[in-house]
């Protein structure tokens, strides 16, 4: 049976899980597939093109995700979509590094169209919608990179950092003392996701304010309609 691009991408995903991004080379991939390296160039032009397809495969469920439900606010949909991508990235070895710098392939364009269209319908310009998707994506990918980097620390390095932190005795009433008190009240479960959610909440709140302000500005400045629209935006 002739080798297909799907075969190449499937093998690359398996190899990524086995040896990580550094070990994923076209030469090694060709060997695993039992073909010569030049054969792969019929399906992918270079390693970066291969990684674009691997990124699509790792985020396949997200690319197939539809737009908001009929009664779902766009900001809830955006936050849920971003968290789903984050969970997909932290579930696979080096997935965040693969996705960083990737470009959408033709297969992912329908999902890009849905995402852009949803934000444009919400009131953003096409350029602002595009930049918003990039900014949210950067937060998600960067957070996933940080997640994997922390777990890549050696046990000795982690213990040394923990001991150094424990030796620090913050002054009573200081910001560090308040932080230590509040952190002690948590069990640390889900901390990474909590940080990502916090960042997304801040970004989306600012985005909603921007959209609401633009919509309010389209009414008569200082009119009751303008004031009511702005108040309604912040009260949601």
N, C-alpha and C positions, 0 to 999 in steps of 0.2 A: 504494500500500500504506500502511495506517495506521501511524503512528509508535507504537512500543512503548517500554516502559521500558528494555528491553535496548538498543534503538537509542540512547536518550538516554545510558545509562551507557557504552556503547561509544564514542560520540562524545566523552564527557567524558574518558575514559581517553586517547584520542588527543590531545585538546586539552591535557590535563595534560602529556603528553610534549613537546608543542610549545612551550607558553608558560609552564608551571609553574603552581603553585597560585594565585599572585597574578593571573595572566592568565586563569584559569578563572572566567569569570563566566557567569551565566545568559543575559545578553544576547548575549555572544559565542558561547555554545553554541547558542542559538536561531538565530543567523545562520548558523553552520556547518551546521546541520540544515535550513536553509531554511524555518523556521517562525517564528511570532511568539513573543515571550517568554511571554505568558500560556498558550500551548499547552503549555509544559513543566510548568506547574503541575497538569496532569492526571496527570502521572507522578511528580513530586517536589514536595513542598510548599514547599521552600526549598533554598538552597545546602547547608546542613548535611545535610539529608536526602539530597541528591544525593551528597555526599561519603561518607556512610555506605555507599551502594550502590557507589561507586567503590572504597572500602576493601575491601568484600567481593570485588569483582572482582579487585583487585590481589592479594588473598590467597586466591583461589579454590582453588588447589591445597591450601593448608593447611586450608581449611574442609572439603575433601573427604577429608582425611587420616583414616584410621581410628585406633582406639585401639591400644594396644600389641599386638605379636604375642603368641601364646599363651605363649611362654617368655621374653618380653622384660621386664626389670625396668621398673617404672613410671618410675623416675628417668632411665633411659636414654631412654625414650620422650619424657619431658618435655623433656630437653635437646635431642634431635634435632628435636622440634617447634619449639622456640624458635629454633634455628639456621636451620631452613628458613624461618621467618618473617623472620628478620633478612636472609637472602640475598634474599628476595623484595622487601623494602623498599629495600635498597640498589641493586637492579637497576632501579628506576623513579624517575624524577625526582620529587622532592617527595612520594614515597609515604609516607614517615614522617610528614610534616606532615599528610597527609590522614588517616592512621590515628589520629594523636594526637587523643584526644577523641571518636572515633567510637563509635557504639553498634551492637551486633549487629543485623542485620536478621533478618527471619523466615527467610530462606534459610540463615543461618549458625547458627540455633538447634540443629539436630541435632549439629553439631560441638561446640558449647558443652556440650550434654548429655553427649557422649562424654567430653570433657575433665574436666568436673566429676565424672562418674561414676567415671572412672579414679582420680582423687585421693581421692574418698570411699571407694572400695573399698580404697585403699592405707592408710586409717586416719585421714584428715582429716575434720573435721566439714564440713558443707556450706559454712558461712561461711568456714572456713579454706581450703577448696579454692577458693572464689571469690576470696578475697584473694590466694591464691597465684598464680592465673592473672593477676590484675591486676598483681601485683608483677613477675612474669616478663615480662608484656607491656610494662610501663613500662621495664624494663631494655632490652628489645629495641628498642622504638621510640626511646627516648632515645639508644641507641647508634647507630641508623641516622641519626638527626638529626645527631649529631656527625660521622658519616662524611661525610655530604653537606656539612656546614658546612666541614669541613676542605678538601674538594676545591673549595669555592666561593671559597676565599681566592685573591686575585690572586697572580700569580707574584712580584711585587715584595714583597708582604707576607710570603710564604713565605720568600723569600731573606733578608729582613731579620731574621726570627725565627731562621732557621738561623744566620746570622752572629752574632747576639747570643748564642746558645747556645754557639757555637764559641769566642767570646771569653772565656766564663766558664771559669776555671781552678780546679776544685774542689781543696780541700786534700787532700793525700795521706791516705788512711785514712778520709775522710769518706764519708757515705752516697752523695753525688753522684758521688764518684770510683768507688765500687763499681758504681753504676748505669751510669756511662759505660763501664766495663770490660766489664760483662756485655752491654750493648747493642751494643758494638763486635763482639761475637762472633756477633751475629745479622745476617741480611741484611734484616730488616724486612719480609720477605714475609709477607703474611697478618696483619700486626700488629693490624689492627682486629678481625678474627675472633678472634685470640688473646685480646684484651681481653674481648670478649663472652663467650667460652668460660670465661675465668677467673671473671668475674662470675657466670655461670650455675653453675659448679662450686661456688662459695661458697654461693650461695643453696640449691642442691639438697642440698649436704652438710648445711646447717643444717636443711633440711626433713626429711631422712632421720633426723637425730638427734632432731628433735621427734617424728616419728612413732614411732621406736623407743623413745623415752623414755615416750611415752604408753602404748605397748603393754606395756612393761616394768612401768609403774606399775599396770597392771591385774592383774599377778600379786601374790603376797604380798610386801610390801616387805621387802627384805633377804634373801629366800629364795634358794636356789640357782637356781630358775627365773628370778627377777628378774635376778640377776647375769648368768646365761648369756645371757638375751635382750639385755641391754644390750651385753655384750661382742660378741655376734654382729653387732649393728647396726654397731658401729664397725669391725669387722674386714672388712666387705664392701667 
